[in-house]
Amino acid sequence: NQLNDKIVSQNIEPVRIGVGVYAGNVIAGNVNSNTRKQYSVNGQPVIMASRLEQLNKEFGSCLIMSKTLFESLPDKDNYTPKYEWVSLKGLENKIEVAIFTENNLINIYKLKNECFHDKRKF
């Protein structure tokens, strides 16, 4: 917020990011060639997370995750997301998502940590 306050005071658009979170099995590992080594993650959940991330612009939000993932979190009762049914490219049926806006940044930060540091498998 301090950075954005400084940026906005100089008549520059504030920095906004969007995060998409989806869970599932992926293939992860090093992809090597003679000239390059790269760690990569592939699979349907990676594609879904990317498509969810893209929806942040449409909803003016900063975090979107599948409702199924959100409902699996132990402290879900501490958060009040907006729920929407969305169509995603590559899926026949709509999925329900939990949408979080910047109005609740402190809780979003806690939720982000809960999602990424939870040692359970989703």
N, C-alpha and C positions, 0 to 999 in steps of 0.2 A: 504494500500500500504506500509506503514512503517513496519508493521509486516511482510509482505511478503518479503520486502527488507532484513530484518534481517534474516529471515529463509533461503532465497536463499543464502545469504552470508555464511551460515553454511553448504552449499551443501545439503540442504533439499528441497524437492518439495514444491512449494508455495501452500497456502491454496486457493482452488477454490470452490465456491458454485454455485449451479444452482437453479433457482426458476421457478416454473411453475404456471401460473395464469389462472384460468378459472372461470366463473361466472355462477350462477344459484341457484335454490332453493335447500336447504339442510335441513336435520333434525339435530338439535343441542340440546344438553342437557346433564344432568348428568346421568351416568350409574352407578347404585349402587348395591352393594352386602353387605353381612354382614361384609366382611373383607376389602372391597376396594370401594373407590368412585373415579370416573373418569369422566371428561368432554370429550365428543366425538362429532364429526361432521361426518355425513354419507350422502351419496348421490352421484349421477352421477358426479356432478361438482368436488367433492373431488377426485374421481378416475381419472377424466380427468386432473386435475391439477397435480396429481402425475405422470401421464404418460407424460405430457408435461415437467415436471421437469427432467425426465429421458432422454429426448432428448437433454438436454444441453451438455452432453458428446459428442454425435454424431456431433453436430454443433459447438462445442467449444465456446458456448455462456454462458451467466450467467442469462438470463431472457428470457422466452418464454411464450407468451400468445396467446389466440385465436385472430385472426384478428378482429372478431366481437367485442370482448371486447375492443381491442385497438382503433378501429374506434369510439367507444362510448365515449372515453375520450375527455374532452373539449379542451385540449392543444395538441392534437395529431400531429398538424402541426409542433410542436417544435422538433419532434423526427423522425429519419429516420431508421426504422428497416429494416431488410431483410425479405422478405416474402417467405414462402415455403408451399407447399402442403405436408401434412404428413399423414401417416396411423397410427392409434392408435388401439391397441388391444381392441376389443369389439365394434368397429364401422365399419359399412359396407363401408361408404364413407370416403374419405380423407377430412381433414379440413385444412383450410389455417391458418397459424400461423405467428405472428410477432416475430422475433428473434433479440435479442439485445446482442452485444458482449461487452467485457470489454474495448474495445477501446473508449467507450463513457460512462465511469463510472459516471460522474457527472450528465449527463442527465438521466441515468438509476436510480440513487438515487432519483432524482426528480420525475420520472415516478412511481417508487415504492411507494413513499409517496402519489402521486396522486391517484393511484389505491386503496391503503389500507385506505386512509382517506377520500375518496369521499363518501359523505353521501347519494348519489343517489342509487337507487336500479338498478342493471343491469338486 
